[in-house]
């Protein structure tokens, strides 16, 4: 029997994402190899997640906390991908989701050297939940449209290794909040609530707050940084945009425009691009004479960019 087209699409598009975020390649190939219909996706992944959960629970009974915690974290990530965009059966999706939250919560608390704890953050009369790891300067981590705080585990490690705390949250309409709080475009509301909560804690440095976001979170992060002045740094990973219309929207928003300018000044002070004055002179001359063709700009940029320039990594001028 041929696989459902939706299953084939999921396998071809999601393999890198699953593996880079904690799913063993052997498990991915084994589980997806048994799935013929999309309707079986959540059940199949939940069954494999249950295997890792049992390994974790059994290991904890034997007194091996770190190993047990690692198994439970993996189980939580598997349960998350079991319910991933499985919206045609909300009841089954929510059961898998709650198992993801439970396993990840129990597992991350046992990790070393950076155990995590579940935290509750007041938000406009309701509550958004997060996972806090580490102490000191803190990076607020915003997931994407269909992602959750549990999926961000692998992204946390580089920050933790460099002495920063991570606070992965389920913002409005994301993760645990998707059942009670509508998704919103003005993510600065959530950012304000999180910054207020950070200021009340003695283990976090409220003067050194950064925000990181991926996918839809890659839009939320710069917006939050533009409106919330307590956020001092921002990483936007693969955020959505609509090209020229996005630029127009940025220019029309005083808050976003001033936020971008403030960030650019800070970056230029600390890490100025080493580009020769001769290159800038050529750029101005070209800009004045060239057409608006993107191909022309790209070709010129690749030809004229001096070696060693940081701007070269952009690949084109805009």
C-alpha positions as CSV (number, residue, x, y, z in Angstrom):
1,X,0.0,0.0,0.0
2,X,1.4,3.4,-1.0
3,X,1.9,6.0,1.7
4,X,-0.5,8.8,2.2
5,X,0.7,11.9,0.3
6,X,0.7,13.8,3.7
7,X,2.9,11.2,5.3
8,X,5.3,11.4,2.3
9,X,5.4,15.2,2.6
10,X,6.0,15.1,6.4
11,X,8.9,12.6,6.0
12,X,10.6,14.6,3.2
13,X,10.2,18.0,4.8
14,X,10.6,17.2,8.6
15,X,13.5,14.8,8.8
16,X,16.2,17.4,9.4
17,X,14.0,19.2,11.9
18,X,13.2,16.1,13.9
19,X,16.8,14.9,14.0
20,X,18.4,18.2,14.8
21,X,16.0,18.7,17.7
22,X,16.6,15.4,19.4
23,X,14.9,12.5,17.5
24,X,17.3,9.7,16.9
25,X,17.7,9.0,13.1
26,X,17.2,5.3,13.7
27,X,13.9,6.1,15.4
28,X,12.8,8.5,12.7
29,X,13.4,5.9,10.0
30,X,11.8,3.1,11.9
31,X,8.7,5.0,13.0
32,X,8.0,6.7,9.7
33,X,8.6,3.4,7.8
34,X,5.6,1.9,9.5
35,X,3.2,4.8,8.9
36,X,0.9,4.5,5.9
37,X,-1.8,6.9,6.7
38,X,-1.6,10.4,8.3
39,X,-4.3,9.4,10.7
40,X,-1.7,7.0,12.3
41,X,1.0,9.6,12.8
42,X,0.3,10.6,16.3
43,X,-0.3,7.1,17.5
44,X,2.9,5.8,16.0
45,X,5.1,8.5,17.5
46,X,3.3,8.3,20.8
47,X,4.1,4.6,21.0
48,X,7.8,5.2,20.4
49,X,7.8,8.1,22.9
50,X,6.3,5.6,25.4
51,X,9.3,3.3,25.0
52,X,11.7,6.1,26.0
53,X,9.4,7.2,28.8
54,X,9.4,3.7,30.2
55,X,13.2,3.5,29.9
56,X,13.4,6.8,31.8
57,X,11.0,5.8,34.6
58,X,12.6,2.4,35.1
59,X,16.1,4.0,35.2
60,X,15.0,6.5,37.8
61,X,13.7,3.6,40.0
62,X,17.3,2.2,39.8
63,X,18.7,5.5,41.1
64,X,20.3,6.8,37.8
65,X,18.9,10.3,37.7
66,X,20.8,11.8,34.9
67,X,20.2,8.8,32.5
68,X,16.6,8.7,33.5
69,X,16.3,12.5,32.9
70,X,17.8,12.2,29.4
71,X,15.4,9.4,28.4
72,X,12.4,11.5,29.7
73,X,13.6,14.6,27.8
74,X,13.8,12.5,24.6
75,X,10.3,11.1,25.3
76,X,8.9,14.6,25.7
77,X,10.3,15.7,22.4
78,X,8.9,12.5,20.7
79,X,5.5,13.2,22.2
80,X,5.7,16.8,20.9
81,X,6.4,15.6,17.4
82,X,3.6,13.1,17.7
83,X,1.1,15.9,18.1
84,X,2.9,18.2,15.7
85,X,0.2,19.8,13.5
86,X,-2.1,16.8,14.1
87,X,-5.1,19.2,14.2
88,X,-7.7,16.9,12.7
89,X,-8.0,15.0,16.0
90,X,-7.7,17.6,18.8
91,X,-8.4,15.2,21.6
92,X,-5.6,12.8,20.5
93,X,-3.3,15.8,19.9
94,X,-3.9,17.3,23.3
95,X,-3.2,13.9,25.1
96,X,0.1,13.7,23.4
97,X,0.8,17.3,24.1
98,X,0.2,16.9,27.9
99,X,2.5,13.9,27.8
100,X,5.2,16.0,26.2
101,X,4.9,18.6,28.9
102,X,4.9,16.0,31.6
103,X,7.9,14.0,30.4
104,X,10.0,17.0,29.5
105,X,9.2,18.7,32.9
106,X,10.3,15.6,34.8
107,X,13.4,15.0,32.7
108,X,14.9,18.5,32.4
109,X,14.8,18.9,36.1
110,X,17.4,16.1,36.4
111,X,19.9,17.2,33.8
112,X,23.4,18.4,34.6
113,X,24.9,20.9,34.8
114,X,21.9,23.0,33.8
115,X,18.7,21.5,35.3
116,X,15.4,23.2,34.3
117,X,12.3,24.0,36.2
118,X,8.8,24.8,35.0
119,X,7.7,28.4,35.7
120,X,4.4,30.2,35.6
121,X,4.3,33.8,34.3
122,X,1.2,36.0,34.9
123,X,-0.1,37.4,31.6
124,X,-3.2,39.7,31.5
125,X,-5.2,37.7,34.0
126,X,-4.0,34.3,32.7
127,X,-0.8,32.3,32.8
128,X,1.9,31.5,30.3
129,X,4.3,28.7,31.1
130,X,8.0,28.4,30.5
131,X,11.1,26.4,31.3
132,X,14.0,28.2,33.1
133,X,17.5,26.9,33.0
134,X,20.6,28.6,34.5
135,X,21.0,32.0,36.1
136,X,22.4,35.4,35.4
137,X,21.9,37.1,32.0
138,X,18.8,35.5,30.4
139,X,17.7,34.7,26.9
140,X,13.9,34.6,26.3
141,X,13.2,32.0,23.7
142,X,10.1,32.2,21.5
143,X,9.0,29.1,19.5
144,X,7.3,29.2,16.1
145,X,3.7,28.8,15.0
146,X,3.4,25.1,15.6
147,X,6.3,24.6,17.9
148,X,6.5,24.6,21.7
149,X,9.0,25.4,24.4
150,X,9.9,21.6,24.7
151,X,11.2,21.7,21.1
152,X,13.7,24.4,21.9
153,X,15.9,22.1,24.1
154,X,18.8,21.8,21.6
155,X,18.8,25.5,20.9
156,X,19.3,26.3,24.6
157,X,22.7,24.5,24.9
158,X,25.0,27.1,23.2
159,X,23.6,29.8,25.5
160,X,23.9,27.8,28.6
161,X,27.5,26.8,27.8
162,X,28.3,30.5,27.6
163,X,27.0,31.4,31.0
164,X,23.5,32.6,30.0
165,X,20.2,31.4,31.4
166,X,17.5,30.4,29.0
167,X,13.7,30.9,29.4
168,X,11.8,29.0,26.8
169,X,8.2,30.1,26.8
170,X,4.9,29.2,25.3
171,X,3.6,32.6,24.3
172,X,-0.1,33.5,23.4
173,X,-1.5,30.8,21.1
174,X,1.6,28.7,21.4
175,X,2.1,25.3,23.1
176,X,0.2,25.1,26.4
177,X,-1.3,28.5,25.8
178,X,-2.9,27.6,22.5
179,X,-6.0,26.1,24.2
180,X,-6.9,29.2,26.3
181,X,-5.0,32.3,25.0
182,X,-5.5,33.4,21.4
183,X,-2.4,33.9,19.2
184,X,-1.4,37.5,18.8
185,X,0.7,39.6,16.5
186,X,1.6,42.2,19.1
187,X,4.0,39.8,21.0
188,X,5.4,42.8,22.9
189,X,2.5,42.2,25.3
190,X,4.0,38.8,26.2
191,X,7.5,40.2,26.3
192,X,6.4,42.9,28.8
193,X,4.9,40.2,31.1
194,X,8.1,38.1,30.9
195,X,10.4,41.1,31.5
196,X,8.2,42.1,34.5
197,X,8.6,38.5,35.9
198,X,12.3,38.5,35.3
199,X,12.7,41.7,37.3
200,X,11.2,40.1,40.3
201,X,13.7,37.3,40.4
202,X,17.1,37.5,42.2
203,X,18.7,34.8,40.2
204,X,18.3,36.5,36.8
205,X,20.0,39.7,35.6
206,X,17.2,42.0,34.5
207,X,19.7,44.4,33.0
208,X,20.9,41.9,30.5
209,X,17.9,40.4,28.8
210,X,17.9,39.1,25.2
211,X,15.3,37.5,23.1
212,X,15.6,34.7,20.5
213,X,13.0,33.4,18.2
214,X,12.7,30.9,15.4
215,X,10.2,30.8,12.5
216,X,7.2,32.8,13.6
217,X,9.2,33.5,16.7
218,X,11.8,35.0,14.3
219,X,9.1,37.7,13.7
220,X,8.1,38.0,17.3
221,X,11.7,38.4,18.6
222,X,12.6,41.7,16.8
223,X,9.1,43.1,17.4
224,X,9.4,42.4,21.1
225,X,12.9,44.0,21.1
226,X,11.7,47.1,19.3
227,X,8.8,47.8,21.7
228,X,10.2,46.4,25.0
229,X,13.2,48.6,25.9
230,X,14.5,46.2,28.6
231,X,15.5,43.7,25.9
232,X,19.1,44.5,25.0
233,X,19.8,42.0,22.3
234,X,17.9,40.0,19.7
235,X,18.3,36.9,17.5
236,X,15.7,36.3,14.8
237,X,16.1,32.9,13.2
238,X,14.3,32.3,9.9
239,X,11.4,34.7,10.7
240,X,8.7,35.3,8.1
241,X,8.5,38.5,6.0
242,X,6.8,39.8,2.9
243,X,9.8,41.5,1.3
244,X,9.0,45.1,0.3
245,X,5.8,45.2,2.3
246,X,7.7,44.2,5.5
247,X,10.2,47.0,4.9
248,X,7.3,49.5,4.5
249,X,5.7,48.3,7.7
250,X,9.0,48.7,9.6
251,X,9.4,52.2,8.3
252,X,5.9,53.1,9.2
253,X,6.3,52.0,12.8
254,X,8.2,54.5,14.9
255,X,8.9,51.9,17.6
256,X,10.3,49.3,15.2
257,X,12.3,51.9,13.3
258,X,13.8,53.4,16.5
259,X,14.5,49.9,17.8
260,X,16.3,48.9,14.6
261,X,18.4,52.1,14.7
262,X,19.3,51.6,18.3
263,X,20.4,48.0,17.7
264,X,22.4,49.0,14.6
265,X,24.2,51.7,16.6
266,X,25.0,49.3,19.4
267,X,26.2,46.6,16.9
268,X,28.4,49.0,14.9
269,X,30.1,50.2,18.1
270,X,31.0,46.7,19.2
271,X,31.6,45.0,15.9
272,X,32.2,47.4,13.0
273,X,32.4,45.9,9.5
274,X,35.9,46.0,8.1
275,X,35.1,47.3,4.7
276,X,37.5,49.5,2.8
277,X,36.5,53.1,1.9
278,X,37.3,52.2,-1.7
279,X,34.6,49.5,-1.6
280,X,32.0,52.0,-0.2
281,X,32.9,54.5,-2.9
282,X,32.3,51.9,-5.6
283,X,29.0,50.9,-3.9
284,X,27.7,54.4,-3.9
285,X,28.7,54.9,-7.6
286,X,27.0,51.6,-8.5
287,X,23.9,52.4,-6.5
288,X,23.5,55.7,-8.4
289,X,23.9,54.1,-11.8
290,X,22.4,50.6,-11.6
291,X,19.0,49.5,-12.4
292,X,16.7,48.1,-9.7
293,X,17.3,44.6,-10.9
294,X,18.0,42.2,-8.0
295,X,20.1,40.1,-10.3
296,X,22.3,43.1,-11.2
297,X,22.8,44.0,-7.5
298,X,23.6,40.4,-6.6
299,X,26.1,40.0,-9.4
300,X,27.9,43.2,-8.6
301,X,28.0,42.5,-4.9
302,X,29.6,39.1,-5.4
303,X,32.2,40.6,-7.9
304,X,33.1,43.7,-5.8
305,X,32.9,42.5,-2.2
306,X,36.4,42.6,-0.7
307,X,37.8,39.4,0.8
308,X,37.4,39.1,4.6
309,X,34.4,41.5,4.7
310,X,31.7,40.5,7.1
311,X,29.2,42.0,4.7
312,X,30.1,39.4,2.1
313,X,28.2,36.7,4.0
314,X,25.0,38.5,3.0
315,X,25.4,37.5,-0.6
316,X,23.7,40.6,-2.0
317,X,23.0,44.2,-1.3
318,X,19.5,45.4,-0.6
